Amino acid sequence: MAEGGFGRPLSFYPFIKCVVCFRASPVSSNCLSMPRSTETQPQPSALSTTATTAPELDAITRAAVELGQRRPLRNPFLRQIVSNMREGQVDGAEKELTGFLAKNPYNPDALFLKARALYRLDRCEEALEFLERCLRVAPDFTAARSEYAKQLGDMNRYAAALFELDHLLDEEPGNPHFRQMKARILAITGENEESVAMWEALAKENPDRAECWVNYGDSLRVTGFRNESIAAYRYAIACRPSYGQAYWSLANLKTFRFELSDIAAMNEQLLRPDLTAGDRAGFQFALGKAYEDACAYGRSWEQYARANAAMRIHSSYNPAAHTAAINANKSLFTREFYESRAGWGCTRADPIFILGRPRSGSTLVEQILSSHSSIEGTAELPYIANLAKRLARRQGHGVALDIDCLKSLAALDAAEIEALGEEYLERAKLHRKTGCPFFIDKKPDNFLFTGMIRLILPNAKIIDARRNPAASCLSTFKLYSVKGRLRITELGHNYREYVELMAHFDRVQPGRIHRVIYENMIADPETETRSLLDYLELPFEESCLRFYETKRTILTPSSEQVRRPITSDAVDHWRHFEPWLGPLIQSLGPVLAAYPAVPEELC
């Protein structure tokens, strides 16, 4: 029996195997992304207008539905508000609730509905305030507390969300809806033993719920139990053959190879007219990987292109906003700006930021550094972006890509700038488990906030992980993610602007950012690792070269790859798709031609 990474036997594995061998297709031996948008996540209805529960619902769905039925809504006006919101008339409902609350300021049902409406309108800070008011009036309003915990988690306030969930679970320790919510946040905050145990229990208790098995499989994958995760994903497929996310989860293992029977099954599912958009995309990305592994690059590209085109329709990505953000950063963060603020910021040197573009070797750099005795790897922490969003007075989801954040930052005094750095460190503390003096925050999109990081944490180290532009953009194009999708040409344009911004900081803050070229790291890992540690002012340790032996949770898509010794397989793999990359190559222009150097026009 395999041993668990936390010192306990994997008692669940025989259970999975004995079920899978009867219900799943044969398999050859081959993000914890929380939460998954493709999973059916029934939230309690705004308030119950009916008292029936469908008997065929699984335990998790039933718990969520029952939560909304505990407090029957009797006020006719509020019942109509619920109906309007269900029909998508959220803006009008929010305005009507404002009038109702002006006359009934302590009505908990109206406060709850107002919070739900505000949240759907992306006015998330206001939504939290109304939930807090609701719970002060009605502390036993369980659905409101559950919604409060959910929104806190969505806004990356994990400690507060866990506090509310523990309150709920003290009252109902077996409630699977609350346990599922808590398992997600525990995974994000690095409480892996408890998270895996909760996902295991939920999967066993709900053996016909495919989402449970995918979530369980994800928790096994990120903690290093590859074979067990495959078994869990296979069982999800057996539960629901149309669940494209389960096939993508297998593909996302990177080292996994599909059987011919899997490819046939996926193509058959794609013929279904009732397939959801999320499942269809999951199948297409998985088939893209399957054909790629089979060296059928034309068929592979067709699947990737179809999936991306369909998802781009619903993406809110705005190239003009990205360009404006790059220009605003360059205008504000000049040499004179930093000289006039010398000595500002929080002076602690704990954080090591790894940033750049996705799929550029940042997880490899993180794994190498996490193998050093003085450095702890954490996760892709959201707290720098959260600070920027607050400064921009933005309430909703996504990154604050406008000049409002920078205007606010420029107006702050020394004490306020220092407080921002201290706030970041306080929030990051939740993810630090080992007591190491340094920790890694690996979040590629933080390149947009390089200037702010240099201001609020002037002694923090910044590592720019960079890879061949065509390889990086193509790899991002092939990755199934529910985040904003970019066209292949937009990826190229985005990469060019990233290089432009980092070149700017090389000019105004020379020597402050260390660049790791992926191809150089692959060719000569010892030299590059020594150079990296010199920049960090840390002694060389042999364990950094044996990074694949380091046991830790890795939440990114490269988790399987960095658990093996370095190979050069991926360096030129992008060239297999070169016949279809003309638009990308054109959009990259001199950035690709000059790589790894920076084009003179950007220097």
VMD Tcl script that draws the C-alpha trace (Angstrom):
set ca {
  {0.00 0.00 0.00}
  {1.34 3.43 -0.91}
  {2.35 5.65 1.93}
  {0.77 9.07 2.34}
  {2.92 12.17 2.32}
  {1.60 13.06 5.76}
  {2.67 9.84 7.42}
  {-0.52 7.83 6.97}
  {-1.42 4.99 4.59}
  {-3.52 5.88 1.60}
  {-6.42 3.79 2.85}
  {-8.71 5.22 0.19}
  {-6.70 3.89 -2.75}
  {-7.88 0.26 -2.62}
  {-11.42 1.59 -2.42}
  {-10.96 3.60 -5.62}
  {-9.25 0.76 -7.45}
  {-11.89 -1.82 -6.66}
  {-14.62 0.47 -7.93}
  {-12.76 1.82 -10.94}
  {-11.84 -1.61 -12.26}
  {-15.53 -2.36 -12.75}
  {-16.79 1.06 -13.83}
  {-14.00 2.88 -15.62}
  {-12.28 2.31 -18.94}
  {-8.85 0.67 -18.90}
  {-5.96 3.09 -18.38}
  {-2.26 2.85 -19.01}
  {0.10 4.01 -16.29}
  {0.90 7.51 -16.99}
  {-5.63 23.32 -11.42}
  {-5.88 22.74 -7.97}
  {-7.89 25.45 -9.28}
  {-10.28 26.59 -6.73}
  {-13.11 26.91 -7.40}
  {-13.97 25.19 -10.69}
  {-16.40 27.10 -12.85}
  {-17.46 23.96 -14.71}
  {-18.64 22.26 -11.56}
  {-22.28 22.51 -10.72}
  {-22.19 24.53 -7.54}
  {-25.75 24.93 -6.34}
  {-25.96 27.90 -4.04}
  {-28.91 28.27 -1.72}
  {-31.66 30.14 -3.50}
  {-31.88 33.81 -2.54}
  {-34.59 32.73 -0.12}
  {-37.00 29.85 -0.37}
  {-40.31 30.33 -2.11}
  {-41.08 26.60 -2.10}
  {-40.87 23.78 0.42}
  {-40.08 20.82 -1.81}
  {-36.76 19.01 -2.20}
  {-36.11 16.82 -5.21}
  {-35.45 13.30 -3.86}
  {-32.91 12.48 -6.58}
  {-30.43 15.20 -5.49}
  {-27.08 14.10 -4.11}
  {-26.17 14.99 -0.53}
  {-24.13 18.10 -1.37}
  {-26.75 19.55 -3.70}
  {-29.51 18.64 -1.26}
  {-27.68 20.39 1.60}
  {-27.34 23.55 -0.48}
  {-31.00 23.50 -1.51}
  {-32.21 22.79 2.01}
  {-30.17 25.71 3.27}
  {-32.32 28.07 1.23}
  {-35.52 26.41 2.43}
  {-34.92 26.93 6.13}
  {-36.23 30.47 6.06}
  {-39.45 30.66 4.00}
  {-39.89 34.05 2.40}
  {-43.40 35.32 3.05}
  {-43.23 38.99 2.07}
  {-44.87 39.28 -1.42}
  {-42.62 42.16 -2.46}
  {-39.43 40.26 -1.60}
  {-40.76 37.12 -3.28}
  {-41.15 39.15 -6.47}
  {-37.58 40.44 -6.04}
  {-36.34 36.85 -5.93}
  {-38.27 36.08 -9.10}
  {-36.83 39.14 -10.85}
  {-33.28 38.21 -9.88}
  {-33.77 34.68 -11.20}
  {-34.81 36.19 -14.51}
  {-31.64 38.29 -14.64}
  {-33.17 41.62 -13.61}
  {-30.52 42.15 -10.95}
  {-29.91 45.87 -11.44}
  {-33.58 46.72 -11.11}
  {-33.97 44.40 -8.12}
  {-31.06 46.11 -6.35}
  {-32.65 49.53 -6.83}
  {-36.01 48.31 -5.53}
  {-34.33 46.79 -2.50}
  {-32.69 50.14 -1.77}
  {-36.13 51.72 -1.52}
  {-37.49 48.87 0.58}
  {-34.58 49.06 3.04}
  {-35.01 52.80 3.42}
  {-38.33 52.00 5.11}
  {-37.30 48.63 6.62}
  {-33.58 49.00 7.49}
  {-33.47 45.96 9.78}
  {-35.23 43.42 7.60}
  {-32.69 40.54 7.40}
  {-34.25 38.99 4.31}
  {-33.99 42.26 2.39}
  {-30.42 42.81 3.60}
  {-29.51 39.31 2.41}
  {-31.11 39.83 -1.00}
  {-29.44 43.22 -1.34}
  {-26.05 41.57 -0.69}
  {-26.71 38.88 -3.29}
  {-27.73 41.50 -5.86}
  {-24.69 43.69 -5.18}
  {-22.38 40.72 -5.48}
  {-23.81 39.79 -8.86}
  {-23.27 43.41 -9.93}
  {-19.59 43.10 -8.96}
  {-20.01 45.51 -6.05}
  {-18.45 43.00 -3.72}
  {-17.30 45.23 -0.88}
  {-20.79 46.67 -0.49}
  {-22.21 43.15 -0.61}
  {-20.05 42.10 2.34}
  {-21.19 45.14 4.32}
  {-24.85 44.22 3.82}
  {-24.19 40.62 4.88}
  {-22.50 41.88 8.03}
  {-25.54 44.06 8.76}
  {-27.80 41.09 8.10}
  {-25.90 38.85 10.53}
  {-25.92 41.53 13.23}
  {-29.72 41.61 12.99}
  {-30.16 37.83 12.55}
  {-27.05 35.93 13.75}
  {-28.83 32.59 13.28}
  {-29.55 33.26 9.59}
  {-27.54 30.25 8.36}
  {-27.91 30.91 4.64}
  {-26.61 34.45 5.13}
  {-23.59 33.22 7.07}
  {-22.88 30.63 4.38}
  {-23.10 33.33 1.70}
  {-20.82 35.56 3.80}
  {-18.22 32.77 4.04}
  {-18.44 32.15 0.29}
  {-18.00 35.81 -0.61}
  {-15.11 36.22 1.82}
  {-13.39 33.26 0.18}
  {-14.05 34.63 -3.31}
  {-12.47 37.92 -2.20}
  {-9.36 36.06 -0.92}
  {-10.09 36.77 2.75}
  {-9.39 33.22 3.68}
  {-8.89 33.53 7.43}
  {-12.22 35.32 7.84}
  {-13.95 32.78 5.57}
  {-12.57 29.87 7.61}
  {-13.77 31.54 10.81}
  {-17.32 31.71 9.46}
  {-17.20 28.15 8.13}
  {-15.99 26.85 11.47}
  {-18.94 28.64 13.07}
  {-21.29 26.87 10.65}
  {-19.62 23.49 11.12}
  {-19.76 23.80 14.91}
  {-23.54 23.79 14.48}
  {-23.64 21.21 11.67}
  {-20.39 19.21 11.60}
  {-21.66 16.80 8.96}
  {-23.05 19.33 6.49}
  {-21.42 18.40 3.15}
  {-22.03 21.82 1.59}
  {-20.08 23.59 4.35}
  {-17.39 20.91 4.35}
  {-16.88 21.31 0.61}
  {-16.50 25.08 1.00}
  {-13.96 24.60 3.77}
  {-11.98 21.96 1.84}
  {-11.46 24.42 -1.02}
  {-10.09 27.15 1.23}
  {-7.89 24.74 3.17}
  {-6.32 23.68 -0.13}
  {-5.62 27.29 -1.07}
  {-4.06 28.11 2.29}
  {-1.80 25.05 2.32}
  {-3.59 22.96 4.95}
  {-3.17 19.94 2.73}
  {-3.61 17.03 5.10}
  {-6.98 18.25 6.29}
  {-8.06 19.26 2.80}
  {-7.24 15.87 1.23}
  {-9.03 14.07 4.06}
  {-12.15 16.19 3.54}
  {-12.20 15.64 -0.22}
  {-11.69 11.91 0.34}
  {-14.62 11.74 2.74}
  {-16.88 13.78 0.44}
  {-16.06 11.54 -2.53}
  {-16.79 8.36 -0.57}
  {-20.02 9.79 0.79}
  {-21.14 10.92 -2.68}
  {-19.78 8.18 -4.96}
  {-22.03 9.10 -7.89}
  {-21.08 12.79 -7.91}
  {-18.40 13.26 -10.55}
  {-17.34 16.68 -9.25}
  {-16.35 15.17 -5.91}
  {-13.99 12.75 -7.61}
  {-12.38 15.46 -9.72}
  {-11.86 17.66 -6.67}
  {-10.45 14.69 -4.79}
  {-8.23 13.85 -7.75}
  {-6.96 17.43 -7.85}
  {-6.05 17.32 -4.17}
  {-4.14 14.08 -4.75}
  {-2.36 15.47 -7.80}
  {-1.06 18.62 -6.14}
  {0.23 16.63 -3.17}
  {2.13 14.21 -5.40}
  {-0.11 11.11 -5.57}
  {-0.26 10.76 -9.33}
  {-1.62 7.22 -9.72}
  {-4.29 7.78 -7.10}
  {-5.37 11.00 -8.81}
  {-5.71 9.14 -12.13}
  {-7.96 6.59 -10.44}
  {-10.13 9.38 -9.01}
  {-10.45 11.10 -12.40}
  {-11.32 7.76 -14.01}
  {-14.04 7.23 -11.48}
  {-15.44 10.70 -12.24}
  {-15.65 9.70 -15.92}
  {-17.42 6.49 -14.98}
  {-19.93 8.53 -12.97}
  {-20.57 10.97 -15.80}
  {-19.05 10.21 -19.22}
  {-20.03 13.69 -20.47}
  {-17.90 15.42 -17.82}
  {-15.25 17.06 -20.00}
  {-13.46 18.51 -16.97}
  {-12.50 15.01 -15.83}
  {-10.82 14.27 -19.16}
  {-9.02 17.62 -19.05}
  {-7.83 16.82 -15.52}
  {-6.18 13.70 -16.90}
  {-4.65 15.67 -19.77}
  {-3.40 18.31 -17.35}
  {-1.22 15.75 -15.62}
  {1.14 16.42 -18.58}
  {2.85 13.02 -18.24}
  {-0.41 11.13 -18.79}
  {-1.16 9.52 -22.17}
  {-4.67 8.76 -23.41}
  {-5.63 5.40 -24.88}
  {-7.25 5.17 -28.32}
  {-10.47 4.23 -26.56}
  {-10.32 7.50 -24.62}
  {-9.97 9.50 -27.84}
  {-12.93 7.69 -29.35}
  {-15.02 8.30 -26.22}
  {-14.22 12.03 -26.23}
  {-15.09 12.41 -29.90}
  {-18.34 10.58 -29.29}
  {-19.25 12.92 -26.44}
  {-18.56 15.96 -28.63}
  {-21.41 14.82 -30.90}
  {-23.92 15.35 -28.10}
  {-26.14 18.39 -28.70}
  {-26.82 18.79 -24.96}
  {-23.15 19.12 -23.95}
  {-22.48 22.20 -21.82}
  {-20.02 24.80 -23.07}
  {-17.65 23.99 -20.19}
  {-17.70 20.26 -20.87}
  {-17.24 20.84 -24.60}
  {-14.16 22.98 -23.93}
  {-12.79 20.35 -21.54}
  {-13.09 17.65 -24.21}
  {-11.52 19.88 -26.88}
  {-8.51 20.81 -24.77}
  {-8.08 17.17 -23.71}
  {-8.30 16.01 -27.33}
  {-5.79 18.68 -28.28}
  {-3.37 17.16 -25.78}
  {-4.17 13.60 -26.92}
  {-3.51 14.39 -30.60}
  {-0.39 16.35 -29.67}
  {1.01 13.36 -27.80}
  {0.25 11.25 -30.88}
  {2.19 13.76 -33.05}
  {-1.01 14.62 -34.96}
  {-0.27 18.33 -34.66}
  {-2.79 19.54 -37.23}
  {-5.67 17.78 -35.50}
  {-4.33 18.96 -32.16}
  {-4.23 22.60 -33.26}
  {-7.79 22.31 -34.60}
  {-9.09 21.29 -31.18}
  {-7.14 23.98 -29.30}
  {-8.26 26.66 -31.76}
  {-11.93 25.67 -31.57}
  {-11.95 25.68 -27.77}
  {-10.20 29.04 -27.54}
  {-12.45 30.67 -30.13}
  {-15.59 29.61 -28.27}
  {-14.25 30.78 -24.90}
  {-12.96 34.12 -26.23}
  {-16.55 35.17 -27.02}
  {-17.28 35.30 -23.29}
  {-13.97 36.82 -22.21}
  {-13.85 40.35 -20.83}
  {-10.18 40.87 -21.69}
  {-9.59 44.38 -23.02}
  {-6.30 44.85 -24.91}
  {-6.62 48.65 -24.78}
  {-6.88 48.58 -20.98}
  {-3.75 46.44 -20.80}
  {-1.83 48.89 -23.01}
  {-3.05 51.83 -20.92}
  {-1.88 50.10 -17.73}
  {1.60 49.51 -19.17}
  {1.91 53.14 -20.25}
  {0.62 54.44 -16.93}
  {3.18 52.34 -15.05}
  {6.01 53.66 -17.21}
  {4.85 57.24 -16.71}
  {4.62 57.03 -12.93}
  {7.51 54.81 -11.91}
  {10.48 56.85 -13.00}
  {13.95 57.10 -11.47}
  {12.93 60.45 -9.96}
  {9.80 58.89 -8.43}
  {11.84 56.34 -6.51}
  {14.58 58.79 -5.54}
  {12.01 61.14 -4.01}
  {10.68 58.22 -1.94}
  {13.98 56.69 -0.86}
  {13.63 54.95 2.49}
  {9.88 54.46 2.13}
  {8.05 51.16 2.44}
  {8.24 48.15 4.73}
  {11.90 47.19 5.06}
  {11.41 43.46 5.66}
  {13.01 41.22 3.04}
  {10.89 38.08 3.55}
  {9.14 37.90 0.15}
  {10.63 36.56 -3.05}
  {8.35 37.43 -5.95}
  {8.48 35.24 -9.06}
  {6.61 36.88 -11.91}
  {6.51 37.05 -15.70}
  {4.15 35.33 -18.09}
  {2.38 32.00 -17.56}
  {4.05 28.79 -18.72}
  {7.53 30.33 -18.64}
  {9.32 28.16 -16.09}
  {8.19 30.01 -12.97}
  {7.11 26.77 -11.24}
  {10.52 25.25 -11.94}
  {12.25 28.28 -10.39}
  {9.88 28.08 -7.43}
  {10.58 24.38 -6.91}
  {14.37 24.92 -7.10}
  {14.23 27.71 -4.53}
  {11.76 25.86 -2.29}
  {14.40 23.14 -2.00}
  {16.65 25.60 -0.14}
  {16.59 25.38 3.64}
  {15.90 29.11 4.03}
  {13.03 29.43 1.54}
  {9.42 28.29 1.71}
  {7.23 27.98 -1.37}
  {3.64 29.06 -0.78}
  {1.27 29.63 -3.73}
  {0.08 32.19 -6.23}
  {-0.93 34.69 -3.58}
  {-3.63 37.24 -4.48}
  {-2.66 39.95 -2.04}
  {-0.63 42.32 -4.22}
  {-3.47 42.44 -6.76}
  {-5.95 42.92 -3.91}
  {-4.05 45.97 -2.69}
  {-4.04 47.39 -6.21}
  {-7.76 46.79 -6.56}
  {-8.49 48.57 -3.31}
  {-6.33 51.53 -4.30}
  {-8.24 51.68 -7.60}
  {-11.49 51.62 -5.62}
  {-12.54 48.55 -7.55}
  {-14.87 46.15 -5.75}
  {-15.27 43.25 -8.12}
  {-13.23 40.41 -9.51}
  {-10.29 40.63 -11.86}
  {-7.16 42.76 -11.97}
  {-7.28 46.54 -11.67}
  {-5.89 47.49 -15.09}
  {-6.29 51.25 -15.04}
  {-4.59 54.40 -13.81}
  {-6.78 54.89 -10.73}
  {-4.62 52.55 -8.67}
  {-1.47 54.42 -9.66}
  {-3.01 57.81 -8.93}
  {-3.94 56.67 -5.45}
  {-0.52 55.15 -4.86}
  {1.26 58.37 -5.90}
  {-0.81 60.38 -3.41}
  {0.10 58.27 -0.36}
  {2.63 59.41 2.23}
  {5.50 57.39 3.69}
  {3.51 55.93 6.57}
  {0.71 54.81 4.27}
  {3.15 53.16 1.85}
  {4.81 51.29 4.71}
  {1.41 50.16 5.95}
  {0.64 48.61 2.57}
  {3.81 46.51 2.73}
  {3.02 45.42 6.26}
  {-0.55 44.53 5.29}
  {0.72 42.33 2.47}
  {3.04 40.46 4.85}
  {0.29 40.04 7.42}
  {-2.07 38.50 4.87}
  {0.66 36.25 3.44}
  {1.37 34.92 6.94}
  {-1.61 32.55 6.61}
  {0.27 30.60 3.90}
  {3.59 30.31 5.74}
  {3.93 26.99 7.57}
  {7.64 26.23 8.10}
  {9.24 29.20 9.82}
  {11.73 29.78 6.99}
  {13.03 33.37 6.87}
  {12.01 33.79 3.21}
  {8.91 32.80 1.28}
  {7.96 32.74 -2.40}
  {4.96 34.45 -3.93}
  {4.85 33.02 -7.46}
  {2.18 34.82 -9.44}
  {3.06 35.66 -13.05}
  {0.55 38.51 -13.39}
  {2.30 40.40 -10.60}
  {4.58 41.79 -13.31}
  {1.86 44.43 -13.69}
  {2.56 45.52 -10.11}
  {6.36 45.48 -10.20}
  {6.45 49.20 -9.56}
  {4.18 48.98 -6.56}
  {6.14 46.03 -5.12}
  {9.38 48.00 -5.43}
  {7.74 50.88 -3.53}
  {5.95 49.13 -0.66}
  {8.53 46.32 -0.17}
  {11.82 47.81 -1.38}
  {13.96 44.98 0.04}
  {11.90 42.17 -1.47}
  {13.56 40.21 -4.27}
  {11.91 40.02 -7.69}
  {12.63 37.23 -10.18}
  {11.43 37.56 -13.76}
  {10.97 34.05 -15.20}
  {11.17 34.30 -18.99}
  {10.80 31.75 -21.78}
  {10.88 31.86 -25.57}
  {7.88 34.08 -26.44}
  {6.39 31.67 -28.97}
  {6.71 28.73 -26.59}
  {5.20 30.67 -23.69}
  {2.24 32.00 -25.69}
  {1.48 28.67 -27.33}
  {1.61 26.84 -24.01}
  {-0.84 29.35 -22.53}
  {-3.11 28.91 -25.56}
  {-3.18 25.15 -24.94}
  {-4.10 25.46 -21.26}
  {-7.75 25.15 -20.27}
  {-8.42 27.95 -17.82}
  {-11.62 29.76 -16.91}
  {-9.72 33.03 -16.67}
  {-10.04 35.56 -19.49}
  {-9.15 33.91 -22.78}
  {-6.90 35.72 -25.25}
  {-6.66 35.21 -28.98}
  {-3.29 33.91 -30.13}
  {-2.41 37.38 -31.46}
  {-3.51 38.98 -28.19}
  {-1.16 36.66 -26.34}
  {1.66 37.92 -28.54}
  {0.73 41.56 -27.98}
  {0.42 40.94 -24.24}
  {3.88 39.35 -24.17}
  {5.44 42.30 -26.02}
  {4.01 44.73 -23.47}
  {5.29 42.60 -20.61}
  {8.81 42.77 -22.09}
  {8.39 46.52 -22.57}
  {7.40 47.09 -18.93}
  {10.19 44.94 -17.49}
  {12.73 46.70 -19.73}
  {11.49 49.97 -18.24}
  {12.23 48.77 -14.71}
  {15.64 47.53 -15.81}
  {16.35 51.16 -16.77}
  {14.93 52.96 -13.74}
  {15.86 50.33 -11.12}
  {18.95 48.61 -12.56}
  {20.00 45.40 -10.84}
  {16.87 45.14 -8.72}
  {15.21 42.41 -10.80}
  {16.90 39.09 -11.60}
  {15.94 37.47 -14.88}
  {15.94 33.69 -15.32}
  {15.92 32.53 -18.93}
  {14.19 29.16 -19.04}
  {16.34 27.74 -21.81}
  {19.52 28.68 -19.92}
  {18.21 27.00 -16.77}
  {17.51 23.82 -18.75}
  {20.95 23.86 -20.41}
  {23.02 24.61 -17.28}
  {20.93 24.35 -14.10}
  {23.84 24.58 -11.67}
  {25.24 27.81 -13.08}
  {21.81 29.41 -13.26}
  {20.86 28.24 -9.77}
  {24.10 29.60 -8.30}
  {23.48 32.94 -10.01}
  {19.94 32.97 -8.67}
  {21.08 32.28 -5.10}
  {23.78 34.93 -5.39}
  {21.08 37.46 -6.23}
  {19.10 36.30 -3.20}
  {22.28 36.55 -1.06}
  {21.95 32.95 0.04}
  {24.54 30.17 0.05}
  {24.37 27.44 -2.58}
  {22.81 24.14 -1.44}
  {22.99 20.89 -3.42}
  {19.35 20.19 -2.61}
  {18.40 22.93 -5.08}
  {19.74 20.76 -7.90}
  {17.73 17.81 -6.59}
  {14.55 19.87 -6.50}
  {12.51 16.94 -7.82}
  {13.05 15.18 -4.49}
  {11.41 18.02 -2.54}
  {7.99 17.01 -1.22}
  {5.57 19.90 -1.28}
  {2.18 20.88 -2.60}
  {2.29 22.42 -6.09}
  {-0.96 23.97 -7.25}
  {0.05 24.95 -10.80}
  {-0.29 22.96 -14.07}
  {3.45 22.15 -13.99}
  {3.17 20.14 -10.77}
  {4.01 16.82 -12.42}
  {6.85 18.18 -14.55}
  {8.83 19.69 -11.66}
  {8.71 16.40 -9.75}
  {11.11 14.96 -12.35}
  {14.71 15.85 -13.26}
  {15.21 18.58 -15.84}
  {14.89 17.59 -19.50}
  {15.10 19.67 -22.67}
  {11.98 18.10 -24.20}
  {9.88 21.26 -24.00}
  {12.45 23.77 -25.25}
  {11.67 23.58 -28.97}
  {8.40 21.67 -28.80}
  {6.50 24.76 -29.97}
  {8.03 24.40 -33.43}
  {5.75 21.42 -34.13}
  {2.93 23.98 -34.31}
  {4.88 26.58 -36.29}
  {2.78 26.11 -39.48}
  {-0.20 27.58 -37.58}
  {1.65 30.25 -35.62}
  {2.12 32.89 -38.31}
  {-0.25 35.41 -36.64}
  {1.46 34.86 -33.27}
  {4.95 35.29 -34.70}
  {3.86 38.47 -36.46}
  {2.31 39.89 -33.30}
  {5.48 39.18 -31.30}
  {7.65 40.89 -33.91}
  {11.15 41.85 -32.72}
  {10.53 40.44 -29.23}
  {10.75 36.94 -30.71}
  {13.55 37.75 -33.14}
  {15.76 39.26 -30.43}
  {15.01 36.71 -27.69}
  {16.54 36.23 -25.15}
  {17.81 39.79 -25.62}
  {15.41 42.72 -25.52}
  {14.81 44.64 -28.78}
  {16.69 47.93 -28.90}
  {13.45 49.85 -29.35}
  {12.35 48.70 -25.87}
  {15.65 49.19 -24.07}
}
mol new
graphics top color blue
foreach p $ca { graphics top sphere $p radius 0.5 }
foreach p [lrange $ca 0 end-1] q [lrange $ca 1 end] { graphics top cylinder $p $q radius 0.2 }
display resetview
